[in-house]
Amino acid sequence: MDILHVSAECYPVAKAGGLGDVVGALPKYMNDLGHTARVVMPMYRTKFLYANDWTVVHKGNTNMGNWWFEFTIIKEKTNKLGFELYLVDVNGLLDREKVYGYNDDNERFTAFQICVLDWLNAWAQKPDIIHVHDHHTGLIPFMVKHCYRYRKLSQVKTVLTIHNAQYQGWMGWNRSILIPQWDMWKWGMLDWNNTINPLASAIKCADKVTTVSPSYLNELRWMSNGLEPLFEYEKGKCVGILNGIDDHVWDPQTDEYLQHHFSIEDLEAGKAKNKMLLCDQFSLDFDKPLIGFIGRLVGEKGADLLPQVIGDSLYYIGRRMNFLVLGSGFPEVEAGLNALKPLSQYDYNVFIGYNEGLSHTMYAGLDFLLMPSRVEPCGLNQMYSMRYGTVPMVRRTGGLKDTVIDFGDVNGYGICYNHASIPDITHAVWRAAELYHNKEKMHHIRQKMMKLDFSWETSVSRYIDVYAGLL
């Protein structure tokens, strides 16, 4: 099969979250099974762009409403990611440094989608599947079916993967002129609550819809930021497929970011060396359990609770543990975490920002990884942590519920709780501090986690089944 993935992110080209990790791995494993999977994304001004060689494969002219512009498709020459990578350049619109966060994001991603379909129109051999990811590419299923310009593509099957339904790409109906001329009788396929909703449109128009974990699919029917009735109505074409992780990138034996590599045979010594690096760098006490948080400091991740959780834990449980936080996000959360630093007695620190190398060292050196998420469609951090022998402390939601079993249950290996609340999370911290001092139990749990298989092979075969069912 010939599959084209259309995405706003792809690791290591540009990544803001789990979407980038998935799109950076899934096509590679599809190619390993003998299929042809490609990725096309916007051409941001990233280090990857300037560090690699490119060739121009297409130049075109198109319009978005009354605005006519030129676009260029470039291809990475060596397929170094394990698949063909294409970037779309629209001068002044897509060539920005950041992926998101601009006032004209709706125009940027609409133009990107138009360019992709104009380019596909010029292909002699059409792909079998156009696989779109999240709302940034959500207008493509509609345009393939209902825009007159793309009639040649109308028989191509489309698949939507929802990585996070909280963000839907809403546009006012005054923006409808941005979409190439379309069948006005089909306006309902764009509309949700009197607004153009690209994610809702993709759910309606795609031939198949997937989510990144089975539990998240169930949750969307009662918690999807206004789309609950739509998920209930369209449940027949929806399937939950748990994400995998790239076990070539995330391997403690070969991880290029680690100074000290280790395997399941020498995991205690390996983790201790990485923990010592963190304790030296951030002035922490090596003898105490090290609990970390890695991610965006936003309410969705439960990060707004962290300052009080950390403060209460150190006060009520006692200074029996270290905390280390890596992330950036809401200014008030960053300020709250920074305000705790003067109170540290070699048991707390925070790094505000994004640092890929530090995150890898933390997965390797932490004893526990805290994930108090309110919403977690799949979650990759808990899989990374278990691959490195770090015990996840997770709220039972979405993919966290599908991948972590509490160590108090049969065959369990993590710490689980039901609510994103101060009492539940601080109780989990207390359980972690108690567990840490049971060295035999900790070693057994670490071994069990490192033997778990969260690789892409199983997930990829399920995506291939989805495609085959459409063809």
ABEGO torsion letter per residue (X at the ends): XBBBBBBABBOAABBABAAAAAAAAAAAAAAAAGBBBBBBBBBBBBAAAAABBBBBABBBBBBBEABBBBBBBBBBAAGAAGBBBBBBBBBGAABBABABGBAAAAAAAAAAAAAAAAAAAABABBBABBBBBEAAAAAAAAAAAABAAAAAAAABBBBBBBABAABAGBBBAAAAAABBBBBAAAAAAABBGGBBBAAAAAAAABABBBBABAAAAAAAAABAGGAAAAAAAAAAABBBBBBBBBAAABBAAABAABABBBBAAAAAAAAAAAAAAAAAAAGBBAABBBBBBBEBBBAAAGAAAAAAAAAAAAAAAEBABBBBBBEBEBAAAAAAAAAAAAABBGABBBBBEBBAAAAAAAAAABABBBBABABBAAEAAAAAAAAAGBBBBBBBBEAAAAABBBAABBGBABBBBABBBAAAAAAAAAAAAAAAABAAAAAAAAAAAAABBABAAAAAAAAAAAAAAAX
